[in-house]
């Protein structure tokens, strides 16, 4: 049975001075609503989970294997399993990230912004 989610009812987790998130965790999928401050760079990382997302507001520059892609509102992205990637936020950005399988290590205290280079 589908579970209704009202994003406004979920509190922002301000786990980093420049990043806030709201998280939904399933058995095989994780959905994260992120809010990034302008100028932040999420360091290069790779992970077992496939990652897809949708930009709701702002502008982000993705870098992967020598390619630079700039995305804005209404754009989506797909990142293959174990593909190295980093993100630089050109404006305050709100995006929806989806991971399968879930990246449970992101929920561990102190690991929400410290990308793990190992396979999950």
Z-matrix of the N, CA and C atoms (Angstrom, degrees):
N
C 1 1.452
C 2 1.532 1 109.30
N 3 1.322 2 118.16 1 131.91
C 4 1.463 3 120.47 2 179.67
C 5 1.530 4 111.67 3 -61.51
N 6 1.316 5 114.33 4 143.13
C 7 1.469 6 120.81 5 176.67
C 8 1.519 7 108.24 6 -104.22
N 9 1.312 8 116.60 7 121.52
C 10 1.466 9 120.90 8 179.13
C 11 1.518 10 109.07 9 -74.75
N 12 1.323 11 115.46 10 134.03
C 13 1.456 12 121.37 11 177.93
C 14 1.523 13 108.11 12 -122.82
N 15 1.328 14 116.28 13 128.18
C 16 1.458 15 122.13 14 175.48
C 17 1.524 16 106.08 15 -111.67
N 18 1.339 17 116.52 16 104.67
C 19 1.458 18 121.11 17 -173.91
C 20 1.524 19 111.86 18 -57.32
N 21 1.329 20 117.54 19 -34.83
C 22 1.457 21 120.45 20 -179.83
C 23 1.532 22 112.19 21 -63.05
N 24 1.323 23 117.67 22 -23.53
C 25 1.476 24 121.99 23 -179.99
C 26 1.527 25 112.68 24 -82.14
N 27 1.331 26 117.09 25 -10.64
C 28 1.466 27 121.11 26 -179.55
C 29 1.525 28 108.09 27 -96.56
N 30 1.315 29 116.81 28 129.33
C 31 1.462 30 120.90 29 -179.36
C 32 1.528 31 110.61 30 -75.41
N 33 1.333 32 115.70 31 145.20
C 34 1.464 33 120.61 32 174.46
C 35 1.519 34 108.43 33 -69.32
N 36 1.318 35 116.57 34 135.15
C 37 1.463 36 123.29 35 173.23
C 38 1.523 37 106.25 36 -97.86
N 39 1.331 38 116.74 37 106.45
C 40 1.468 39 121.53 38 179.91
C 41 1.527 40 109.01 39 -87.19
N 42 1.327 41 116.06 40 69.00
C 43 1.465 42 121.90 41 -172.54
C 44 1.528 43 113.77 42 -77.80
N 45 1.325 44 117.14 43 -9.52
C 46 1.464 45 122.98 44 179.90
C 47 1.530 46 106.33 45 -145.86
N 48 1.326 47 118.74 46 146.96
C 49 1.473 48 120.00 47 -178.30
C 50 1.530 49 114.36 48 -56.46
N 51 1.336 50 117.67 49 -24.25
C 52 1.466 51 120.66 50 -176.86
C 53 1.521 52 114.03 51 -117.39
N 54 1.360 53 117.01 52 7.22
C 55 1.461 54 120.62 53 -177.33
C 56 1.530 55 109.39 54 -140.60
N 57 1.331 56 115.70 55 131.81
C 58 1.465 57 121.94 56 172.76
C 59 1.520 58 107.54 57 -123.64
N 60 1.338 59 116.16 58 157.12
C 61 1.463 60 119.09 59 -179.07
C 62 1.523 61 111.38 60 -151.65
N 63 1.332 62 114.44 61 158.46
C 64 1.456 63 124.34 62 169.34
C 65 1.521 64 104.66 63 -128.10
N 66 1.338 65 118.06 64 132.98
C 67 1.459 66 121.12 65 -170.73
C 68 1.523 67 111.98 66 -124.13
N 69 1.334 68 115.62 67 135.55
C 70 1.463 69 123.45 68 168.26
C 71 1.517 70 106.51 69 -117.79
N 72 1.330 71 116.96 70 127.64
C 73 1.466 72 120.39 71 -176.74
C 74 1.525 73 109.19 72 -121.57
N 75 1.322 74 114.83 73 123.60
C 76 1.453 75 120.77 74 173.17
C 77 1.513 76 108.87 75 -109.90
N 78 1.306 77 116.54 76 -175.51
C 79 1.468 78 120.90 77 179.89
C 80 1.525 79 111.28 78 -70.41
N 81 1.339 80 117.49 79 -38.11
C 82 1.464 81 120.94 80 -175.18
C 83 1.524 82 113.62 81 -122.18
N 84 1.338 83 116.74 82 4.14
C 85 1.456 84 119.94 83 -177.77
C 86 1.524 85 109.28 84 -150.14
N 87 1.341 86 114.81 85 148.91
C 88 1.458 87 121.98 86 178.52
C 89 1.525 88 107.40 87 -132.67
N 90 1.338 89 117.02 88 132.34
C 91 1.454 90 122.32 89 178.10
C 92 1.519 91 107.18 90 -118.54
N 93 1.327 92 116.08 91 128.82
C 94 1.463 93 121.09 92 -179.10
C 95 1.520 94 109.13 93 -127.47
N 96 1.330 95 116.08 94 124.76
C 97 1.452 96 121.72 95 171.58
C 98 1.520 97 105.80 96 -93.88
N 99 1.322 98 117.00 97 113.82
C 100 1.468 99 122.82 98 -176.85
C 101 1.517 100 110.90 99 -107.17
N 102 1.334 101 115.30 100 148.41
C 103 1.466 102 122.82 101 170.29
C 104 1.533 103 106.43 102 -127.75
N 105 1.343 104 116.68 103 117.66
C 106 1.461 105 123.12 104 -177.78
C 107 1.523 106 109.91 105 -113.04
N 108 1.317 107 117.00 106 139.27
C 109 1.463 108 121.02 107 175.93
C 110 1.525 109 110.10 108 -78.92
N 111 1.321 110 115.39 109 150.92
C 112 1.469 111 122.71 110 177.92
C 113 1.528 112 109.80 111 -57.36
N 114 1.344 113 115.67 112 136.16
C 115 1.459 114 121.57 113 176.16
C 116 1.514 115 114.97 114 93.14
N 117 1.318 116 118.15 115 -12.10
C 118 1.466 117 121.53 116 -179.40
C 119 1.530 118 110.38 117 -71.04
N 120 1.311 119 116.72 118 142.82
C 121 1.462 120 122.08 119 171.05
C 122 1.512 121 108.53 120 -118.90
N 123 1.344 122 116.16 121 123.86
C 124 1.463 123 121.74 122 172.29
C 125 1.524 124 104.27 123 -85.59
N 126 1.343 125 117.84 124 119.19
C 127 1.468 126 120.95 125 -172.61
C 128 1.534 127 113.68 126 -61.55
N 129 1.324 128 114.20 127 160.07
C 130 1.463 129 121.03 128 177.03
C 131 1.518 130 109.35 129 -53.07
N 132 1.329 131 116.20 130 134.58
C 133 1.461 132 121.70 131 178.64
C 134 1.520 133 109.70 132 -150.00
N 135 1.295 134 114.96 133 168.34
C 136 1.471 135 122.76 134 171.33
C 137 1.519 136 106.11 135 -147.89
N 138 1.326 137 116.16 136 149.11
C 139 1.460 138 120.55 137 -179.04
C 140 1.521 139 109.16 138 -155.39
N 141 1.313 140 114.42 139 158.08
C 142 1.462 141 120.56 140 -178.04
C 143 1.525 142 111.99 141 -63.49
N 144 1.305 143 117.52 142 -35.40
C 145 1.460 144 121.73 143 -175.78
C 146 1.525 145 112.01 144 -64.60
N 147 1.324 146 115.94 145 138.89
C 148 1.450 147 119.90 146 166.10
C 149 1.521 148 105.93 147 -72.56
N 150 1.332 149 116.26 148 149.58
C 151 1.459 150 120.66 149 -176.06
C 152 1.518 151 109.19 150 -134.52
N 153 1.306 152 115.43 151 134.08
C 154 1.449 153 120.94 152 175.43
C 155 1.512 154 108.17 153 -137.20
N 156 1.316 155 116.59 154 158.22
C 157 1.450 156 117.64 155 -179.47
C 158 1.503 157 113.58 156 -161.39
N 159 1.334 158 113.38 157 174.15
C 160 1.460 159 122.63 158 -177.88
C 161 1.520 160 108.11 159 -140.61
N 162 1.325 161 117.32 160 128.07
C 163 1.458 162 122.38 161 -179.94
C 164 1.527 163 108.70 162 -86.33
N 165 1.326 164 116.09 163 120.37
C 166 1.462 165 121.58 164 178.77
C 167 1.527 166 111.83 165 -91.50
N 168 1.335 167 116.31 166 -38.34
C 169 1.466 168 121.65 167 -176.41
C 170 1.522 169 108.29 168 -152.09
N 171 1.332 170 117.51 169 145.73
C 172 1.453 171 121.10 170 174.11
C 173 1.512 172 113.66 171 94.72
N 174 1.341 173 114.53 172 -163.05
C 175 1.460 174 120.90 173 -177.41
C 176 1.518 175 108.51 174 -146.97
N 177 1.335 176 116.09 175 132.99
C 178 1.462 177 122.16 176 -178.94
C 179 1.527 178 109.52 177 -130.88
N 180 1.331 179 114.88 178 142.81
C 181 1.460 180 122.23 179 176.50
C 182 1.522 181 107.66 180 -108.18
N 183 1.336 182 116.60 181 117.30
C 184 1.466 183 122.06 182 176.31
C 185 1.524 184 108.43 183 -95.93
N 186 1.329 185 116.23 184 138.22
C 187 1.468 186 121.94 185 176.23
C 188 1.516 187 107.84 186 -123.76
N 189 1.334 188 115.57 187 130.78
C 190 1.459 189 120.44 188 179.20
C 191 1.515 190 109.72 189 -155.14
N 192 1.325 191 116.00 190 121.35
C 193 1.469 192 122.56 191 174.88
C 194 1.528 193 112.39 192 47.65
N 195 1.338 194 116.50 193 47.79
C 196 1.455 195 121.19 194 175.64
C 197 1.516 196 115.30 195 84.72
N 198 1.312 197 118.30 196 -2.38
C 199 1.450 198 122.34 197 179.83
C 200 1.524 199 109.80 198 -105.12
N 201 1.324 200 116.33 199 136.80
C 202 1.464 201 122.16 200 177.08
C 203 1.525 202 107.64 201 -117.58
N 204 1.330 203 116.75 202 128.37
C 205 1.456 204 122.75 203 -179.84
C 206 1.517 205 108.63 204 -129.66
N 207 1.319 206 117.39 205 128.11
C 208 1.465 207 121.90 206 177.44
C 209 1.532 208 108.09 207 -104.56
N 210 1.328 209 115.04 208 128.95
C 211 1.464 210 121.33 209 -178.84
C 212 1.522 211 110.25 210 -124.04
N 213 1.327 212 115.93 211 147.60
C 214 1.451 213 122.16 212 177.72
C 215 1.514 214 110.84 213 -133.05
N 216 1.321 215 117.43 214 -170.57
C 217 1.463 216 121.68 215 -176.53
C 218 1.527 217 112.68 216 -52.14
N 219 1.323 218 115.16 217 132.77
C 220 1.461 219 121.22 218 -179.67
C 221 1.511 220 114.37 219 90.05
N 222 1.353 221 117.80 220 -9.59
C 223 1.469 222 121.39 221 177.94
C 224 1.517 223 110.36 222 -90.08
N 225 1.329 224 115.30 223 151.17
C 226 1.467 225 122.38 224 176.67
C 227 1.513 226 110.03 225 -124.52
N 228 1.332 227 115.87 226 169.75
C 229 1.457 228 121.95 227 178.85
C 230 1.518 229 109.43 228 -148.69
N 231 1.327 230 114.62 229 154.77
C 232 1.464 231 123.46 230 173.82
C 233 1.515 232 107.55 231 -131.08
N 234 1.332 233 116.20 232 132.51
C 235 1.464 234 121.92 233 178.60
C 236 1.522 235 107.37 234 -123.44
N 237 1.331 236 115.79 235 122.44
C 238 1.466 237 120.73 236 -178.69
C 239 1.523 238 111.69 237 -67.88
N 240 1.295 239 115.78 238 159.16
C 241 1.465 240 122.75 239 176.37
C 242 1.528 241 109.87 240 -56.11
N 243 1.325 242 116.31 241 132.65
C 244 1.466 243 125.49 242 177.16
C 245 1.533 244 115.56 243 64.05
N 246 1.324 245 117.74 244 14.75
C 247 1.469 246 120.31 245 175.62
C 248 1.530 247 108.99 246 -79.98
N 249 1.338 248 118.30 247 126.31
C 250 1.468 249 119.79 248 178.26
C 251 1.532 250 109.91 249 -67.51
N 252 1.337 251 116.22 250 138.28
C 253 1.462 252 120.44 251 -179.09
C 254 1.524 253 110.73 252 -159.23
N 255 1.330 254 115.36 253 153.14
C 256 1.462 255 121.81 254 173.71
C 257 1.524 256 107.72 255 -142.00
N 258 1.328 257 115.55 256 162.50
C 259 1.456 258 120.98 257 -176.99
C 260 1.517 259 109.90 258 -132.89
N 261 1.341 260 115.97 259 138.02
C 262 1.459 261 121.36 260 174.36
C 263 1.527 262 107.10 261 -123.96
N 264 1.329 263 116.19 262 127.54
C 265 1.454 264 121.44 263 -173.68
C 266 1.524 265 110.34 264 -95.27
N 267 1.335 266 115.23 265 110.12
C 268 1.456 267 122.97 266 -175.13
C 269 1.527 268 111.79 267 -79.09
N 270 1.315 269 116.92 268 -20.75
C 271 1.460 270 124.68 269 177.28
C 272 1.521 271 107.27 270 -143.14
N 273 1.336 272 117.41 271 165.95
C 274 1.465 273 117.47 272 169.95
C 275 1.524 274 106.06 273 -56.62
N 276 1.323 275 116.48 274 130.58
C 277 1.459 276 120.82 275 -171.53
C 278 1.523 277 110.80 276 -130.43
N 279 1.321 278 115.21 277 137.45
C 280 1.458 279 121.85 278 171.15
C 281 1.518 280 106.19 279 -119.03
N 282 1.335 281 115.89 280 126.04
C 283 1.457 282 120.42 281 -179.99
C 284 1.520 283 110.63 282 -141.27
N 285 1.301 284 114.30 283 158.05
C 286 1.459 285 122.40 284 176.82
C 287 1.515 286 107.23 285 -107.19
N 288 1.337 287 117.40 286 119.59
C 289 1.467 288 123.46 287 178.72
C 290 1.517 289 108.88 288 -107.50
N 291 1.331 290 116.37 289 138.91
C 292 1.466 291 121.63 290 177.98
C 293 1.516 292 107.64 291 -126.21
N 294 1.332 293 115.81 292 130.46
C 295 1.460 294 122.43 293 -179.36
C 296 1.524 295 109.90 294 -123.02
N 297 1.330 296 116.29 295 137.30
C 298 1.460 297 121.10 296 173.56
C 299 1.521 298 107.88 297 -143.99
N 300 1.341 299 117.13 298 119.96
C 301 1.458 300 127.61 299 -2.63
C 302 1.528 301 111.17 300 -70.57
N 303 1.342 302 117.25 301 168.78
C 304 1.470 303 120.52 302 179.91
C 305 1.528 304 111.83 303 -57.86
N 306 1.319 305 115.64 304 146.13
C 307 1.474 306 121.61 305 175.74
C 308 1.528 307 107.94 306 -96.40
N 309 1.302 308 115.01 307 75.23
C 310 1.464 309 120.54 308 -175.31
C 311 1.521 310 112.59 309 -60.76
N 312 1.335 311 117.63 310 -25.34
C 313 1.465 312 119.82 311 179.46
C 314 1.530 313 111.69 312 -63.59
N 315 1.346 314 118.13 313 -25.03
C 316 1.460 315 120.42 314 178.07
C 317 1.527 316 111.56 315 -65.91
N 318 1.314 317 116.41 316 -20.74
C 319 1.458 318 120.18 317 -177.85
C 320 1.528 319 112.38 318 -89.77
N 321 1.341 320 117.31 319 -9.14
C 322 1.465 321 120.04 320 178.73
C 323 1.518 322 109.47 321 -71.98
N 324 1.309 323 116.43 322 141.80
C 325 1.467 324 121.84 323 -179.15
C 326 1.533 325 109.57 324 -55.94
N 327 1.330 326 115.31 325 129.89
C 328 1.456 327 120.69 326 177.91
C 329 1.513 328 114.63 327 83.82
N 330 1.352 329 119.00 328 -2.79
C 331 1.465 330 120.62 329 -178.60
C 332 1.523 331 113.33 330 -112.90
N 333 1.320 332 117.59 331 2.45
C 334 1.455 333 120.14 332 -176.18
C 335 1.510 334 114.11 333 -63.75
N 336 1.332 335 117.60 334 -26.10
C 337 1.449 336 120.15 335 -179.34
C 338 1.519 337 111.98 336 -125.00
N 339 1.305 338 117.80 337 0.22
C 340 1.464 339 121.17 338 179.35
C 341 1.522 340 107.44 339 -99.85
N 342 1.333 341 116.88 340 91.48
C 343 1.467 342 119.12 341 -176.64
C 344 1.524 343 111.92 342 -55.65
N 345 1.289 344 114.21 343 138.99
C 346 1.448 345 122.13 344 -179.29
C 347 1.522 346 107.79 345 -96.37
N 348 1.307 347 117.53 346 121.63
C 349 1.463 348 121.79 347 -177.59
C 350 1.529 349 112.60 348 -81.43
N 351 1.312 350 117.23 349 -11.43
C 352 1.462 351 120.11 350 -177.97
C 353 1.531 352 110.24 351 -82.50
N 354 1.295 353 115.48 352 164.37
C 355 1.457 354 120.34 353 175.80
C 356 1.523 355 108.20 354 -73.70
N 357 1.315 356 116.26 355 139.36
C 358 1.462 357 121.11 356 179.89
C 359 1.506 358 110.41 357 -94.18
